[in-house]
């Protein structure tokens, strides 16, 4: 029976599972999220999941990071969806927002795609959210994820080494060619809906 959260199907042999999930990674500012948005143009079904956005720096140089529904056409920033505040050396995190709102945003039904843009270090203390992300990767609903380049974060290492994940490094040299390479995978996911 499918899991109503991420479509997991226990006991299915690997040959019966849909194509691997796509995880984009690379240096900050290289175009990972832009590539994810371009790939979503190929998707013909509903999109669930989340996007993170940061505010402009305040007077002290801190940016607030907010979690928004991937399908929200007019996201609003408020305390209930703020997951962190950082100036790149100091960080304040609100893991309870990941554990409540983040888990809810990852609830998806068959026929949808789960977008996770972006996973990094702010969720390190959000155990429920991290578990939910891994359950989604175990599931049969397609996942398109963007992760930070940081290799020392155990949670990101788990994602990179997940057996159903296909990693694609995004660089300035290949970012314009990757849509041509990856679009057929998204179109194939449409055929499995």
Secondary structure, DSSP 8 states (H G I E B T S, - for coil): ---TTT---TT--GGGS-S-EEEEEESTTSSHHHHHHHHHTT--S-EEEEEEEE----TTS-EEEEEEETT-TT----GGGEEEEE-SSSEEE-HHHIIIIIHHHT---TT-EEEEEEESSTTTT-HHHHHHHHHHHHSSS-EEEEEES-SS-HHHHHHHH-TTEEEEE--TTTHHHHHHHHHHHHHHHHHH-
